[in-house]
Amino acid sequence: MNILITGTSKGIGAALAMKYLEKGHKVFGISRSANAKLNANDNFTFLSLDLSDFKKVKEKLPPFIQQAGNMGLVILNAGILNEIKDLKDTPIEEIKNVMDVNVWVNKIIVDICFDMLEKVDQVVAISSGAAVSGSRGWNAYSLSKAALNMLIDLYAKEHTTTHFSAIAPGIIDTGMQDYISSLPDTLDYPAVKKLKKAKNTPDMPPPGEVSEKLVNAFEKALNYKSGSFLDVREFL
Ligand SMILES: NC(=O)c1ccc[n+]([C@@H]2O[C@H](COP(=O)([O-])OP(=O)(O)OC[C@H]3O[C@@H](n4cnc5c(N)ncnc54)[C@H](OP(=O)(O)O)[C@@H]3O)[C@@H](O)[C@H]2O)c1
C-alpha cells in the first residue's frame, strides 16, 4: 500500500518508514532534511518541506501526493518539543509555533489528502501521554497534543469511511529525549526526572526496536472506535 509519513528524516518517522519499506510498501516521506538511507530505496519518495510554512505546504503537498492516487495509511508524525518550563514563562508566540507544527499543519495535510486522493483508509496521528498527563513543564507540547487528539476525533466524525486514531507511542530514545536528558538536575519536574531515569535503559528503546510494535499498534487501532486516543502502553 501507499503510506504518507511526516517527519521521516530521523527518530520514530525514519524507523517507521524503514519498517514499511522492508514490508514492501511504498512510502511518501516529508521533512526538512533528508535521510540518505531512505532516499536510497526505490520505493521511497521524498519531499523536503518545512511544515510550519503553510503557504509552501499548500503549494507543494498536492502534486506530491497526487501521484499516489490513494493512501492506505497517513501517519502524522512530525512534531516538536519546545523548552521545558512553566506555562507562565512560555510566550504565546512560542506556543503558536508548536501548535503550527504539532496541530494546524495536520489539518492542512488531512484536508489536502481528502481533496486530492481517491481514498484514504487510515489516518494515525502520533500523540503523546503528555496530551492527558498535564505534567508540569510540558506547556505548549501538552496543549498541542491535547488539541491533536481532538482534531482526530472531529475528523473521524466527518470522514466516516476512513479510520482515525491518535496514538501515544510510549517513551522512545530520539532527539527529543536527548534534549530532556540534557536538562539540569536542578529542574525539579517529576516527568523530567522519570525520563532522565529511563534514558539508556530498556524503558526507553531506540526507534528501530519499537517500529514493528508500532506497526502492529496501528493495525490493532482499527478495532477501536474511529477518533480514539490510544496509548501503546495500555492497549498492546
Ligand atoms: N520520542 C518519544 O519518546 C516520543 C514520545 C511521545 C510522542 N512522541 C512524538 O513522536 C513524534 C516523532 O518524534 P521523535 O521523537 O521521532 O522526534 P525527532 O527525532 O525529533 O523527529 C522529529 C521529526 O519531525 C520532523 N519535523 C520537525 N519539525 C518539522 C518541520 N517544521 N517541518 C518538517 N518536518 C519537521 C523532523 O525532521 P526535520 O528536522 O528534518 O524537519 C524529524 O524527522 C512527534 O510527534 C513526538 O511528539 C515522541
The ligand as a Tripos MOL2 file, in Angstrom:
@<TRIPOS>MOLECULE
LIG
   48    52     1     0     0
SMALL
NO_CHARGES

@<TRIPOS>ATOM
      1 N1         10.3740   10.1500   21.4370 N.am      1 LIG1
      2 C1          9.4160    9.9950   22.3110 C.2       1 LIG1
      3 O1          9.6310    9.4770   23.4350 O.2       1 LIG1
      4 C2          8.0230   10.4390   21.9710 C.ar      1 LIG1
      5 C3          7.0160   10.1910   22.9220 C.ar      1 LIG1
      6 C4          5.7240   10.5890   22.6280 C.ar      1 LIG1
      7 C5          5.4330   11.1760   21.4090 C.ar      1 LIG1
      8 N2          6.4290   11.4060   20.5050 N.ar      1 LIG1
      9 C6          6.0500   12.0240   19.2290 C.3       1 LIG1
     10 O2          6.6100   11.2820   18.1650 O.3       1 LIG1
     11 C7          6.7540   12.1280   17.0170 C.3       1 LIG1
     12 C8          8.1620   11.9540   16.4530 C.3       1 LIG1
     13 O3          9.0840   12.4200   17.4210 O.3       1 LIG1
     14 P1         10.5840   11.8660   17.5620 P.3       1 LIG1
     15 O4         10.7600   11.5050   18.9800 O.co2     1 LIG1
     16 O5         10.8460   10.8890   16.4950 O.co2     1 LIG1
     17 O6         11.3690   13.2440   17.3400 O.3       1 LIG1
     18 P2         12.6060   13.6280   16.4140 P.3       1 LIG1
     19 O7         13.6200   12.5530   16.3990 O.co2     1 LIG1
     20 O8         12.9660   14.9990   16.8610 O.co2     1 LIG1
     21 O9         11.9440   13.6900   14.9370 O.3       1 LIG1
     22 C9         11.0390   14.6700   14.5840 C.3       1 LIG1
     23 C10        10.7560   14.5940   13.0880 C.3       1 LIG1
     24 O10         9.8370   15.6570   12.7570 O.3       1 LIG1
     25 C11        10.3690   16.4330   11.6850 C.3       1 LIG1
     26 N3         10.0000   17.8450   11.8150 N.ar      1 LIG1
     27 C12        10.0880   18.6270   12.9170 C.ar      1 LIG1
     28 N4          9.7390   19.8970   12.5980 N.ar      1 LIG1
     29 C13         9.4370   19.8910   11.2640 C.ar      1 LIG1
     30 C14         9.0330   20.8990   10.3470 C.ar      1 LIG1
     31 N5          8.8730   22.1810   10.7050 N.pl3     1 LIG1
     32 N6          8.8280   20.5490    9.0620 N.ar      1 LIG1
     33 C15         9.0100   19.2710    8.6520 C.ar      1 LIG1
     34 N7          9.3850   18.2660    9.4780 N.ar      1 LIG1
     35 C16         9.6030   18.5970   10.7660 C.ar      1 LIG1
     36 C17        11.8930   16.2690   11.8080 C.3       1 LIG1
     37 O11        12.5130   16.4640   10.5430 O.3       1 LIG1
     38 P3         13.4360   17.7230   10.1410 P.3       1 LIG1
     39 O12        14.0440   18.2670   11.3900 O.co2     1 LIG1
     40 O13        14.4110   17.1590    9.1580 O.co2     1 LIG1
     41 O14        12.4690   18.6850    9.5120 O.co2     1 LIG1
     42 C18        12.0120   14.8050   12.2450 C.3       1 LIG1
     43 O15        12.0210   13.9560   11.1190 O.3       1 LIG1
     44 C19         6.4540   13.5470   17.4920 C.3       1 LIG1
     45 O16         5.1510   13.9080   17.1160 O.3       1 LIG1
     46 C20         6.5570   13.4340   19.0050 C.3       1 LIG1
     47 O17         5.7770   14.3980   19.6570 O.3       1 LIG1
     48 C21         7.7210   11.0480   20.7640 C.ar      1 LIG1
@<TRIPOS>BOND
     1     1     2 1
     2     2     3 2
     3     2     4 1
     4     4     5 ar
     5     4    48 ar
     6     5     6 ar
     7     6     7 ar
     8     7     8 ar
     9     8     9 1
    10     8    48 ar
    11     9    10 1
    12     9    46 1
    13    10    11 1
    14    11    12 1
    15    11    44 1
    16    12    13 1
    17    13    14 1
    18    14    15 2
    19    14    16 1
    20    14    17 1
    21    17    18 1
    22    18    19 2
    23    18    20 1
    24    18    21 1
    25    21    22 1
    26    22    23 1
    27    23    24 1
    28    23    42 1
    29    24    25 1
    30    25    26 1
    31    25    36 1
    32    26    27 ar
    33    26    35 ar
    34    27    28 ar
    35    28    29 ar
    36    29    30 ar
    37    29    35 ar
    38    30    31 1
    39    30    32 ar
    40    32    33 ar
    41    33    34 ar
    42    34    35 ar
    43    36    37 1
    44    36    42 1
    45    37    38 1
    46    38    39 2
    47    38    40 1
    48    38    41 1
    49    42    43 1
    50    44    45 1
    51    44    46 1
    52    46    47 1
@<TRIPOS>SUBSTRUCTURE
     1 LIG1         1 GROUP 0 **** ****
